[in-house]
Amino acid sequence: GQNIDQPTEMTATEGAIVQINCTYQTSGFNGLFWYQQHAGEAPTFLSYNVLDGLEEKGRFSSFLSRSKGYSYLLLKELQMKDSASYLCAVRDSGNTPLVFGKGTRLSVIA
Amino acid sequence: GAVVSQHPSRVICKSGTSVKIECRSLDFQATTMFWYRQFPKQSLMLMATSNEGSKATYEQGVEKDKFLINHASLTLSTLTVTSAHPEDSSFYICSGTQGNTEAFFGQGTRLTVV
């Protein structure tokens, strides 16, 4: 089966750094994705990892360790607008659909 | 990134009626379209996968006669919720891919059945 775990909720302070972890168990692996979703809106793409290591894109970075079935999304210099749900998703092979975790609801406070 | 246009964004319908949701890939050919449903405070749950020109593949527990999916062209896929009931009220989102690439999401449709 497929299982993707991430924390349900996190709170962090404006200007700080927060790390959202994701662990997965899937039958295959063909990429891990992070999406941001504001309430009532569709998810927006943040990052994609298929090889081990860190991918940096502005204030957002994503890390992958395939041997550990582990990824994290790192958000730096937090802003109030970063308050949203962050979804970890895995594609297990080829052109199969993404399987989503339940999402982590991040609240950024002043 | 690529654009998937989904309409309508919001719809309210009476119980027992049907609602059609359209997703169009505007600047790429979506060989595969995935349809998801999301209930409040829950994750995206895959309903079905459709490939252009062939019948959709439905996930377990999703009634194919109730949720009709058509993917007649590489740029258009539709989901029709037939004989809608209040428990069908949800956020429906389509996602298109062109081969082995990231998934591009539509804007989502908030369906309320009264």
Interface residues (C-beta under 8 A of the other chain):
Chain A: N30 F33 Y35 G40 E41 A42 P43 T44 F45 Y48 L87 G94 N95 P97 L98 V99 F100 G101 K102 G103
Chain B: G1 Q6 T31 T32 F34 Q42 S43 L44 M45 L46 T49 F91 I93 S95 T97 G99 N100 E102 A103 F104 F105 G106 Q107 G108 R110
